[in-house]
Amino acid sequence: MKKIFLLLILSVLVYTNAQSQNSHAERMPWVKGQFPPKNNNFDYMVARGSGNTISEARDNAFNDLLIELGNNVGIKVSSSTISDIKSQLNFDGKKEEYSEGNTTVSSFKIDREGFGASFSKVDEYYERTGNRYELWALYEVSSSGKSFKPYIPEYTDKYGMRAGWRSMLVPGWGQFYKGKVGKGVMFLTTEVVAVSGVVVCEIMRSNNMRKSQETTNLKIVKEYRKRADDWELGRNIGIGLVGGIYLWNVLDAALAKGKIRYAWIPKNMHLSCSQEKGYYYYGIAYKF
């Protein structure tokens, strides 16, 4: 039984180490098509581009956006048209400030015959594979061509006690809630195994104590008592393991990062931001 508990602890440590080595930055939800709430005066569009540098990837993503905007109104956008529009908009991918998961808001307006649109880039995400960059840009677009106030989405990987109290009730539930399925399975499985081990140890301890009381042979009594003591030690180790896994599970659920999600505070409230005449306005929006 002691070997089983040691093997369980070793498995948890190996799994945790593998998780830390395999961890990587999560894609923003909008890259996967999970858009935040929006106002009625714009739609979300995701442009994608690749290149040997971030600037090149950003430039190609902007090209992709212009082509898609043209397709939406039935216009084929040529390379010369793209160059003209970029010149008109004074667009330069190198001039935009960049930080992963967040970017300076850049607003543009196209006003050409048969082609009018206003759009703002509100977020950006990239991945690097070898020497190539793959970049996604999130735009808010008004096909009417009228100017609008950009809405800057806020994302978070924090869940706090909304995940913590779930893991208090059922080990692993908080991790499932945060989108960490592997961790959830680990905590749930190890807790079930540890509790099962405690139950088995207690049953075996009780059986050996009972058998020691059913005989008057001192040699057999001592043997049963020794076995009972061994099972009692295994039970106590198991109880400590159960408590340790439970506490670790709750702390992990409350403090560790989860899947990136839209920052609702709480479910019916969210952060809001708008821009007008070069000024940014921040606040909290309530959804009825």
RALIN-V276815 format. One record per helix or strand of 3 or more residues. SS is the DSSP state (@ for helix, = for strand). FROM is the first residue (numbers start at 1). LEN is the number of residues. If there is no record, write none. Layout:
ss:SS from:FROM len:LEN
ss:SS from:FROM len:LEN
This chain:
ss:@ from:2 len:21
ss:@ from:29 len:4
ss:= from:43 len:9
ss:@ from:54 len:19
ss:@ from:79 len:11
ss:@ from:93 len:3
ss:= from:106 len:7
ss:= from:115 len:15
ss:= from:132 len:11
ss:@ from:161 len:9
ss:@ from:173 len:5
ss:@ from:181 len:32
ss:@ from:218 len:38
ss:= from:269 len:8
ss:= from:279 len:8
